[in-house]
């Protein structure tokens, strides 16, 4: 049961990261805000990958 719950949370996190990335593309290409959002999305995606890997091992 916990595995399905984790998968659900990971799916929601992936969808939110994807939406944030899409929205960031609407910002001016040279804006600091776009770069900051890109960095945050990259960090979130790395966390998602780590949690996914950890969940699949256990």
MMTF fields as JSON, N, C-alpha, C and O atoms, coordinates in Angstrom:
{
  "mmtfVersion": "1.0.0",
  "mmtfProducer": "UNKNOWN",
  "numBonds": 231,
  "numAtoms": 232,
  "numGroups": 58,
  "numChains": 1,
  "numModels": 1,
  "chainsPerModel": [1],
  "groupsPerChain": [58],
  "chainIdList": ["A"],
  "bondAtomList": [4, 2, 8, 6, 12, 10, 16, 14, 20, 18, 24, 22, 28, 26, 32, 30, 36, 34, 40, 38, 44, 42, 48, 46, 52, 50, 56, 54, 60, 58, 64, 62, 68, 66, 72, 70, 76, 74, 80, 78, 84, 82, 88, 86, 92, 90, 96, 94, 100, 98, 104, 102, 108, 106, 112, 110, 116, 114, 120, 118, 124, 122, 128, 126, 132, 130, 136, 134, 140, 138, 144, 142, 148, 146, 152, 150, 156, 154, 160, 158, 164, 162, 168, 166, 172, 170, 176, 174, 180, 178, 184, 182, 188, 186, 192, 190, 196, 194, 200, 198, 204, 202, 208, 206, 212, 210, 216, 214, 220, 218, 224, 222, 228, 226],
  "bondOrderList": [1, 1, 1, 1, 1, 1, 1, 1, 1, 1, 1, 1, 1, 1, 1, 1, 1, 1, 1, 1, 1, 1, 1, 1, 1, 1, 1, 1, 1, 1, 1, 1, 1, 1, 1, 1, 1, 1, 1, 1, 1, 1, 1, 1, 1, 1, 1, 1, 1, 1, 1, 1, 1, 1, 1, 1, 1],
  "groupList": [{"groupName": "UNK", "atomNameList": ["N", "CA", "C", "O"], "elementList": ["N", "C", "C", "O"], "formalChargeList": [0, 0, 0, 0], "bondAtomList": [1, 0, 2, 1, 3, 2], "bondOrderList": [1, 1, 2], "singleLetterCode": "X", "chemCompType": "L-PEPTIDE LINKING"}],
  "groupTypeList": [0, 0, 0, 0, 0, 0, 0, 0, 0, 0, 0, 0, 0, 0, 0, 0, 0, 0, 0, 0, 0, 0, 0, 0, 0, 0, 0, 0, 0, 0, 0, 0, 0, 0, 0, 0, 0, 0, 0, 0, 0, 0, 0, 0, 0, 0, 0, 0, 0, 0, 0, 0, 0, 0, 0, 0, 0, 0],
  "groupIdList": [1, 2, 3, 4, 5, 6, 7, 8, 9, 10, 11, 12, 13, 14, 15, 16, 17, 18, 19, 20, 21, 22, 23, 24, 25, 26, 27, 28, 29, 30, 31, 32, 33, 34, 35, 36, 37, 38, 39, 40, 41, 42, 43, 44, 45, 46, 47, 48, 49, 50, 51, 52, 53, 54, 55, 56, 57, 58],
  "secStructList": [7, 2, 2, 2, 2, 2, 2, 2, 2, 2, 2, 2, 2, 2, 2, 2, 2, 2, 2, 2, 2, 2, 2, 2, 6, 6, 1, 7, 6, 6, 7, 2, 2, 2, 2, 2, 2, 2, 2, 2, 2, 2, 2, 2, 2, 2, 2, 2, 2, 2, 2, 2, 2, 2, 2, 2, 2, 7],
  "xCoordList": [0.821, 0.0, 0.864, 0.588, 1.915, 2.791, 3.445, 3.66, 3.767, 4.382, 3.489, 3.959, 2.206, 1.259, 1.124, 0.989, 1.16, 1.053, 2.274, 2.142, 3.45, 4.683, 4.628, 4.969, 4.204, 4.094, 3.138, 3.387, 2.056, 1.091, 1.716, 1.552, 2.433, 3.1, 4.168, 4.3, 4.915, 5.948, 5.33, 5.872, 4.209, 3.513, 3.049, 3.187, 2.502, 2.069, 3.258, 3.166, 4.362, 5.562, 6.108, 6.512, 6.121, 6.589, 5.696, 6.195, 4.398, 3.461, 3.662, 3.648, 3.846, 4.056, 5.388, 5.457, 6.437, 7.735, 7.647, 8.223, 6.933, 6.762, 5.999, 6.365, 4.947, 4.161, 5.0, 4.908, 5.811, 6.673, 7.69, 7.959, 8.248, 9.219, 8.575, 9.157, 7.374, 6.64, 6.354, 6.556, 5.884, 5.58, 6.841, 6.791, 7.958, 9.215, 9.652, 10.284, 9.318, 9.697, 9.001, 9.432, 7.94, 7.208, 7.902, 7.617, 8.823, 9.548, 10.639, 11.07, 11.068, 12.153, 13.378, 13.764, 13.979, 15.071, 16.256, 16.937, 16.503, 17.659, 17.284, 18.089, 16.061, 15.637, 16.212, 16.388, 16.492, 16.999, 15.923, 16.227, 14.663, 13.559, 13.502, 13.3, 13.681, 13.656, 14.8, 14.607, 15.979, 17.128, 16.894, 17.218, 16.334, 16.062, 15.053, 15.236, 13.995, 12.986, 13.592, 13.324, 14.398, 15.06, 15.915, 15.897, 16.659, 17.502, 16.665, 17.025, 15.552, 14.676, 14.041, 13.958, 13.6, 13.005, 14.043, 13.725, 15.27, 16.343, 16.569, 16.75, 16.56, 16.733, 15.571, 15.785, 14.361, 13.183, 13.222, 12.908, 13.603, 13.687, 14.729, 14.526, 15.841, 16.864, 16.33, 16.595, 15.591, 14.988, 13.964, 13.913, 13.163, 12.172, 12.886, 12.471, 13.952, 14.706, 15.295, 15.266, 15.825, 16.417, 15.353, 15.576, 14.21, 13.129, 12.602, 12.334, 12.457, 11.977, 12.933, 12.5, 14.217, 15.23, 15.185, 15.239, 15.087, 15.033, 13.775, 13.829, 12.665, 11.405, 11.432, 10.85, 12.098, 12.134, 13.1, 12.972, 14.055, 14.995, 14.37, 14.666, 13.493, 12.933, 11.671, 11.054],
  "yCoordList": [-1.193, 0.0, 1.255, 2.208, 1.247, 2.42, 2.675, 3.826, 1.593, 1.745, 2.506, 3.363, 2.192, 2.904, 4.365, 5.247, 4.608, 5.971, 6.792, 7.941, 6.195, 6.872, 7.156, 8.255, 6.179, 6.366, 7.503, 8.276, 7.604, 8.676, 10.041, 10.986, 10.131, 11.393, 11.753, 12.914, 10.762, 11.009, 11.475, 12.356, 10.89, 11.296, 12.749, 13.52, 13.113, 14.494, 15.457, 16.548, 15.047, 15.886, 16.076, 17.179, 15.004, 15.112, 16.058, 16.873, 15.954, 16.815, 18.282, 19.162, 18.541, 19.913, 20.468, 21.631, 19.657, 20.104, 20.398, 21.373, 19.562, 19.776, 21.069, 21.832, 21.313, 22.536, 23.771, 24.786, 23.686, 24.809, 25.085, 26.24, 24.033, 24.185, 24.845, 25.737, 24.397, 24.971, 26.454, 27.283, 26.777, 28.17, 29.039, 30.198, 28.49, 29.248, 29.633, 30.671, 28.802, 29.098, 30.349, 30.926, 30.759, 31.957, 33.243, 34.33, 33.095, 34.258, 34.661, 33.866, 35.899, 36.393, 35.495, 35.119, 35.161, 34.19, 34.589, 33.72, 35.863, 36.302, 36.759, 37.399, 36.433, 36.899, 36.017, 34.809, 36.655, 35.933, 35.011, 33.954, 35.415, 34.582, 33.252, 32.196, 33.321, 32.097, 31.168, 29.957, 31.726, 30.922, 30.31, 29.144, 31.093, 30.585, 29.444, 28.422, 29.616, 28.559, 27.321, 26.197, 27.525, 26.388, 25.615, 24.384, 26.341, 25.69, 24.913, 23.801, 25.5, 24.819, 23.573, 22.531, 23.673, 22.525, 21.414, 20.239, 21.778, 20.786, 20.081, 18.864, 20.842, 20.253, 19.326, 18.232, 19.747, 18.923, 17.638, 16.566, 17.739, 16.539, 15.562, 14.35, 16.076, 15.21, 14.525, 13.344, 15.251, 14.663, 13.59, 12.533, 13.861, 12.88, 11.605, 10.5, 11.759, 10.595, 9.805, 8.574, 10.502, 9.823, 9.073, 7.939, 9.699, 9.04, 7.847, 6.788, 8.022, 6.937, 5.752, 4.607, 6.023, 4.962, 4.265, 3.039, 5.057, 4.507, 3.659, 2.596, 4.125, 3.385, 2.077, 1.083, 2.074, 0.853, -0.182, -1.373, 0.258, -0.66, -1.328, -2.48, -0.58, -1.093, -1.762, -2.257],
  "zCoordList": [0.0, 0.0, 0.0, -0.728, 0.825, 0.885, -0.464, -0.842, -1.201, -2.512, -3.475, -4.224, -3.454, -4.324, -3.914, -4.762, -2.625, -2.119, -2.549, -2.969, -2.44, -2.86, -4.355, -4.792, -5.134, -6.587, -6.924, -7.849, -6.182, -6.407, -6.12, -6.893, -5.004, -4.666, -5.699, -6.088, -6.132, -7.141, -8.454, -9.122, -8.818, -10.04, -9.936, -10.886, -8.785, -8.57, -8.606, -9.169, -8.006, -7.989, -9.402, -9.772, -10.189, -11.576, -12.379, -13.154, -12.198, -12.925, -12.537, -13.398, -11.256, -10.799, -11.306, -11.704, -11.298, -11.807, -13.3, -13.784, -14.016, -15.449, -15.723, -16.617, -14.96, -15.128, -14.802, -15.493, -13.756, -13.393, -14.488, -14.817, -15.048, -16.124, -17.342, -17.959, -17.676, -18.806, -18.566, -19.453, -17.369, -17.042, -17.052, -17.463, -16.607, -16.577, -17.981, -18.175, -18.958, -20.341, -20.874, -21.872, -20.215, -20.635, -20.175, -20.676, -19.207, -18.709, -19.697, -20.532, -19.582, -20.426, -20.281, -19.174, -21.418, -21.433, -20.55, -20.005, -20.406, -19.624, -18.214, -17.538, -17.765, -16.44, -15.331, -15.492, -14.222, -13.05, -12.493, -11.94, -12.643, -12.164, -12.915, -12.316, -14.222, -15.023, -14.625, -14.514, -14.41, -14.003, -12.624, -12.396, -11.707, -10.358, -10.401, -9.739, -11.176, -11.295, -11.942, -11.515, -12.959, -13.614, -12.608, -12.586, -11.783, -10.778, -9.764, -9.377, -9.337, -8.391, -9.012, -8.361, -10.247, -10.929, -11.084, -10.906, -11.411, -11.531, -10.194, -10.153, -9.111, -7.78, -7.438, -6.915, -7.723, -7.442, -8.255, -7.738, -9.519, -10.358, -9.831, -9.893, -9.316, -8.733, -7.473, -7.25, -6.66, -5.462, -5.83, -5.201, -6.833, -7.297, -7.745, -7.393, -8.515, -8.996, -7.827, -7.832, -6.835, -5.681, -4.882, -4.457, -4.68, -3.938, -4.721, -4.152, -6.019, -6.872, -6.808, -6.685, -6.891, -6.824, -5.463, -5.378, -4.419, -3.071, -2.876, -2.259, -3.395, -3.254, -4.031, -3.598, -5.167, -5.975, -5.394, -5.678, -4.592, -3.94, -2.726, -2.41, -2.047, -0.792, -1.021, -0.077]
}
